[in-house]
Amino acid sequence: MKNVLKQQEKISISELISYPYNSLGFHLGAYLFKKEEECPAPLEKEDIYRLLLTKDTSAREEFGMYFYLFGNEDFKLDTLSEMFIGLFAYPLAIKYYYKRYQEGKNALRFHDLDHFKMLHLPLERIKDTFLIK
C-alpha cells in the first residue's frame, strides 16, 4: 500500500480513507487513491490545497490555485514561480488569475496552518470557516 508521512508518523491511504466520509482525511485519501500515483514523502500541502481550492485538475486551475494562495499571503518562492509559469503558459487567463487572487485575499489566512491536524474535520466546514470559495 502507498504510504505518506504524517509528522514523522506513517499513514497509509487506507487509513486516510477510514476517516469519516465527509472529512478532509477521507477526501484526501480518495483523491490520492484516484490519482494512483506514488505519494510523496512527506505528503505535500499542495494535495490538500487542491482539495480545498480547485474543482478540476486542469493546468489553468492548478495555476489559479497558486494565485489564490498568493492572495492568502503565501509569498514563498514556489508560489511565485508557479504564478510566473502560469502567466507565461496561459497569458489569456489573467482575468481568471486576478479573480482567484481576490478570492484568496478575501479568505481567512489558512495556508500556514497544520492541515494534518485537521484531517478529521469535515471538508465543507473547513471551507466555510476560512471563507474558501
Secondary structure, 3 states (H helix, E strand, C coil): CCEEEECCEEEEHHHHHCCCCCEHHHHHHHHHHHHCCCCCCCCCHHHHHHHHHCCCCCHHHHHHHHHHHHHCCCCCHHHHHHHHHHHHHCHHHHHHHHHHHHHHHHCCCCCCCCHHHHCCCEHHHHHHHCCCC
